[in-house]
Amino acid sequence: MATMAEPVGPMRPNIASADIQVPAIKDFEQVDREIGGTLSPTKAWFMGLGVAMTCLGIGIAAWTFQIYAGLGNAGYAPPVMWGVYIITFVFWVGIGHAGTLISAILYLFRAGFRTTIYRAAEAMTVFAVMTAGLFPIIHIGRPWKFFWLIPYPNWRLLWSNFKSPLVWDVFAISTYLTISTTFLYIGLIPDIAVIRDREKNPTRRFIYSILSLGWKNTDREWRHFTRAYLFLAAFSTPLVLSVHSVVSFDFAMALTPGWHATIFPPYFVAGAIFSGFAMVWTIIIPLRKWWRLEHYVTLNHLDATAKTVLFTSMVVGCAYLVEFWVAWYSGVKPEQEYFWNRVFGQWWWAAWIMLICNTILPLSLFSQKLRRNTAWLFILSIFINLGMWFERFVIVVPSLSHEFEPWQWTSYTPSWIDVSLLIGSFGWFFMWFLLFIKQLPIMAIIEVKEIIPPRRAAAPAHGGHH
């Protein structure tokens, strides 16, 4: 019978190329041992989980107080009734887009640099969408009524307003979460079988046996697996464009200065991919350092992702310029005043954080030396995530605080509840991610084996997987 370490049957098309060679990997046994070794807890993992749980506790405490004291304690006041909650919702939906791009679209285009980073990106997508889905529920003030947004036959004989973009969000987010979770799980099945065969604990081995669906590494299983994976990749690809386009309709469908623009769908999609790749850096660079996986996630991989980040940064910068030009060309005074107020008026500090982090600092990636400097990429990823959060802040708050009528002009100051729930969202996200990487492989074991040159892959040591 074929060994689990040496797949047989119709594998996925060979995508090995010069940019993804892994000369430090000698055989399949090394792949099983080193990637499987990431499942062992370390001090860094326990420290990270402790920090994440603390942040989550802060968010839960703030939400509990808000439910008791009312939504008015969140810093909202007419006309600014969207604030940190909606800003953070859009931010986390954007973070989730890089996972689908890396795992699905780049797979269809046979981009080799995705091989060792796409599993972390897929997991990031699922947990980011889980985080984003909480904020509309938090924002409604009465979270136990969230199911009213779902169209279902009910005793009240009422239906959701299908003309509302907020209802569209329900369908977009639920669809995205379902497909992303399915795509992640299907890709994990062969790797779970590898972990199952190496596991010594009978309880964990039994759980892995259930999760692997009885995978035996036969030719027939590989044939069905590759077809299913290709189908899900093709099915997931339109979601990258559709989901964040639907989220952008929350703004583009409103007659509010700075919002009513047709550029919003491509603008939001480019920004989502931009911020998502930055979060991939934030996650994968420390992981490759802590578990000594530099020979899997190589500088060539990071260089390729840096070029993608540079391109999407320039697209986002172009969208900023188009926004300003359309406001000037429209001849509508409130639109012109809004953009002037955004950059040089009341909200200049937020706008310049956005512009510096999203358009100026990424220009450093024109330098190949900086594209291959992991310390700079990690620092830049923090700045990009900060800038993309403030991009959503600049879209939401200045528009609502400076509408068409002067009596609608006001300010907005986030309360401690807003800030606490923002911190709690990061705790929620990283808690799930850290739990994931201790139960399931953070890299695709099978796909890593595919890029090992045959002369080394054929080494006699296979780890005894039957």
URKADA-V259916 format. One record per residue. BURIAL is # if it has 16 or more other ideal C-beta (glycine too) atoms within 10 Angstrom, else .. D_FIRST is the distance of its C-alpha to the first C-alpha in Angstrom with 1 decimal. Layout:
BEGIN
burial = [BURIAL BURIAL]
d_first = [D_FIRST D_FIRST]
END
This chain:
BEGIN
burial = [. # . # # # # . . . . # . . # . . . . # . # . . # . # # # # # # . # # # . # # . . . . . # . . # # . . # . . # # . # # . . # # . . # . . . . # . . # # # . . # # . # # # # # # # # # # # # # # # # # # # # # # # # # # . . . # # # # # # # # # # # # # # # # # # # # # # # # # # # # # # . . . . . . . . # . . . . . . . . . . . . . . . # . # # # # # # # . . # # . # # . . # # # # # # # # # # # # # # # # # . . . . . . . . # # . # # . . # . # . . . # # . . # . . . # . . # # . . # # . # # . . # # # # # # # # # # . . . # # # # # # . . # # # # # # # # # # # # # # # # # # # # # # . # # . . # . # . . # # # . # # # # # # # . # # # . # # . . # # . # # . . # . . # # . . . . . . # # # # # # . # # # . . # # . . # # # # # # . # # # . # # . # # . . . . . # . # # . # # # . # # . # # # # # # # # # # # # # # # # # # # # # . . . . . . . . # . # # . # # . # # # # # # # # # # # # # # # . # # . . # # # # # # # # # # # # # . . . . # . . . . # # . # .]
d_first = [0.0 3.8 6.4 9.3 11.7 10.7 10.9 10.2 12.4 16.2 17.1 20.7 23.3 23.4 26.4 26.5 30.1 32.6 33.6 30.3 29.1 27.9 28.7 28.5 24.7 23.0 19.3 16.7 17.4 21.0 20.5 18.7 21.4 24.4 23.8 22.5 25.6 27.9 27.1 29.2 32.9 35.6 39.4 39.6 37.3 39.5 42.6 41.5 40.6 44.0 45.9 44.0 44.9 48.5 48.8 47.4 49.9 52.7 51.7 51.4 54.8 56.4 55.0 56.2 59.7 59.7 58.9 61.7 64.2 63.4 62.1 65.4 64.5 61.8 64.4 64.7 68.2 69.2 68.5 65.5 63.3 60.1 59.2 56.5 54.4 54.1 53.9 50.9 49.3 49.4 48.3 45.1 44.3 44.7 42.4 39.6 39.7 38.2 34.8 34.7 36.0 33.5 30.4 31.4 34.1 33.0 29.4 31.0 33.0 30.1 32.0 29.9 31.9 30.6 27.0 27.8 30.6 29.8 28.0 31.2 33.3 31.5 32.0 35.5 36.1 35.2 37.3 40.2 40.5 40.4 43.3 45.2 45.1 47.1 50.1 51.4 51.3 53.1 55.6 56.8 58.4 57.5 53.7 53.5 54.6 51.8 50.6 53.8 52.2 49.5 50.8 50.5 52.9 55.2 58.4 60.3 59.8 59.1 56.5 55.5 57.4 55.0 57.4 56.7 54.2 53.4 52.0 50.0 48.5 47.1 45.2 44.1 42.9 41.1 39.3 38.3 37.1 35.0 33.3 32.8 31.2 28.9 28.0 27.4 25.1 23.0 22.4 21.5 18.7 15.7 17.8 18.4 14.7 14.8 18.0 16.7 14.1 16.9 19.6 21.3 23.9 22.9 25.2 23.9 20.3 21.3 23.1 20.3 18.0 20.8 21.3 17.8 18.1 14.8 12.8 9.0 8.8 8.4 10.8 13.3 13.6 14.3 16.8 18.7 18.6 20.2 22.7 23.7 24.0 26.2 28.3 28.9 29.9 32.3 33.6 34.2 36.1 39.4 39.4 40.2 43.4 44.3 44.0 46.2 48.5 49.1 49.7 52.3 54.1 55.2 57.6 58.1 59.3 62.0 65.5 65.6 66.6 63.7 61.2 62.1 60.3 57.9 56.2 54.6 51.3 50.2 51.9 49.9 46.6 47.2 48.3 45.2 42.8 45.1 45.1 41.4 40.5 43.0 41.3 37.9 39.7 41.2 37.8 35.5 38.0 38.5 34.7 33.9 36.7 36.1 32.4 32.8 30.7 33.2 30.6 28.6 31.7 33.7 37.3 36.3 34.7 37.8 40.1 38.5 39.0 42.5 43.4 42.3 44.5 47.4 47.2 47.1 49.9 52.1 51.4 52.4 55.5 56.4 56.2 58.6 61.1 60.9 61.7 64.8 65.9 65.5 67.6 70.3 70.3 70.5 74.0 73.3 74.9 72.8 69.7 71.3 72.5 69.1 67.4 70.3 70.1 66.4 66.7 70.3 71.3 70.3 66.5 66.7 64.7 61.7 61.8 62.0 59.1 57.1 58.4 58.0 54.4 53.1 54.9 56.5 54.0 51.0 53.0 52.2 48.7 50.4 50.2 46.9 47.7 47.8 44.8 42.8 44.7 42.5 45.6 47.5 44.7 44.4 48.2 48.5 45.9 48.1 51.1 49.4 48.3 51.9 53.4 51.2 52.3 55.9 55.4 54.8 57.8 59.9 59.0 59.6 62.5 65.0 64.9 65.6 68.2 70.2 70.3 73.1 75.9 77.3 77.4 73.6 73.4 72.1 69.7 66.5 65.5 62.2 62.7 61.0 58.9 57.6 56.7 55.1 52.9 51.9 50.9 49.1 47.0 45.6 44.9 43.1 41.0 40.0 39.5 36.7 35.2 35.2 33.7 30.9 30.0 29.7 27.2 25.0 24.2 27.2 25.4 22.5 19.7 17.5 20.6 21.7 18.6 19.4 22.8 21.7 22.7 19.8 21.3 20.9 17.6 16.0 17.2 15.2 15.6 13.0 14.3 11.6 10.0 6.9]
END
